[in-house]
Amino acid sequence: MITLTSAENALKTLYLGVVADQLNTAVNPLLARFEKTSSNVWGKEIRKLAPFGINGGIGAGDEDGDLPNSASNSYEQFVLTLKNLYGTIEISDKAIRASENNAGAFVNLLEAEMEGLVKASKFNFGRMLFGDGSGILSKVVSQSGNVITVESVRNMMEGMVVDLLHPATGISIKGRRIIDVDRENKTIKVSGVTIGTNTFTAGDYVTVQGSFNKELTGLGAIFGDSDTLYGLKRADHKWLKPHKFEAEYISDTVIQKAIDAMEEVAGSTADFIVCSAGVKRAYQSYLACSKTITDVMELEGGYKAITYNGIPIVSDRFCPEGTMYILNTKDFHLHQLCDWRWLEGDDGKVLKQVNGKPVYSATLVKYVDLICDRPIGQAVITGITEE
């Protein structure tokens, strides 16, 4: 007979490893390239010594003269607070009881919940990877009742639960679910009681529920223009600034210029290129016009990619429009307290009854953040005309 204990055991022994592997490798081909490590994690923080420049103890001299003075490597310390990533599933008591005498139905129930969790995670963790840590999905253009016009709906999806924030006044409306996304007109409609018209105005934020300034330090932060990164001032540490180029049209020459800058300045070797779908199509059109034949390679997780001189080029739905990132993924590390784990109570159980409801929930958790050891060893091309 299927019981709540059976569900507990299945989640702990059968599904945890499989789901953790999918969240680590199947969310995004770029995320799969980053090394996961528990090193440099101290309590709730990541503290990492990052070398910059080169060793200064080199020199030439006379046959019987003085040796060069020693000048060891230069280091600065990166400091980040671990981010808390969660994924929750719910199973109703009725569903569990309905499958008490049917093992197949019970397995289907759990698989459906886990597949839903992985699907939602692919969307949200993939989005975070290109974000700046703020959790902002888009800025508001205008708002009328529960219909909100936004600058972009790229990060929006029906079913997401969001907060609306007006930073200037501190006004916020929390926990509204997106029930409709009009991608043509760039509007979303949220659930709940009607919001007063113009409560939120141009420049206000739509964020993921409870996530404002609590998400991963993604590419948006690394390639952004913030004054600080990893606790250090960019103005005092020019090596914290990646190479930035602008190009109206994408070509091999444009890509090679960025790769050359990475190699010449930082000795960095590009091994992964990620761009928006429109940029990828523009590059494919360029290849077609130049009658260039390009190879296709298979990446971890089953993804396929076209290549530039053996470097995979992958499009990602969350990459900003007109943008191509050229990366050395060996410089990126996901520092984590542990891999994905079920959140357990004092009794060791992962399935807990939701207060006041005939529903049980289980939550996966991971404490982690992303660090690029050598920002100057990365490059971005912006302003590319898409197709």
Number of C-alpha atoms within 10 A of each C-alpha: 9 17 13 14 11 13 17 17 13 14 19 15 10 11 15 17 15 11 19 17 16 18 20 20 19 21 21 22 23 21 20 19 19 21 14 19 15 15 14 16 20 13 10 14 19 24 18 20 13 14 14 17 11 12 12 13 12 12 9 9 9 7 7 6 8 9 13 12 10 11 11 11 13 13 12 12 14 18 18 21 19 24 21 15 18 15 17 17 15 18 19 15 14 11 13 20 15 13 18 16 13 12 12 9 16 21 14 12 15 19 13 12 15 21 12 14 19 19 15 18 20 19 17 18 19 22 22 23 22 21 25 21 21 19 22 23 23 19 21 22 18 19 21 16 15 18 19 23 22 22 16 16 19 16 19 25 18 14 15 17 19 24 21 23 24 18 11 8 7 7 13 16 15 16 17 20 18 20 14 16 19 12 13 7 12 16 21 21 20 24 16 11 9 11 16 11 14 12 17 24 18 15 17 22 24 25 23 24 17 13 16 17 14 17 23 28 27 22 19 19 19 24 22 15 11 12 11 16 22 20 11 15 13 16 11 10 13 11 17 23 20 19 20 15 15 14 15 13 16 25 16 12 9 15 20 14 12 20 23 16 18 24 14 11 13 18 12 20 19 21 18 21 24 21 25 22 22 19 26 23 15 20 21 18 15 16 15 12 9 10 9 9 9 14 12 14 15 11 15 13 15 11 12 15 18 19 17 17 11 13 17 20 23 23 20 19 16 19 23 18 18 24 24 27 24 26 25 23 21 17 17 19 20 19 26 24 22 14 18 22 17 20 17 15 10 6 6 10 15 22 23 16 16 13 8 6 9 11 17 18 14 21 17 20 18 20 20 29 24 23 25 24 18 20 23 23 28 28 26 21 21 20 16 20 16 18 13
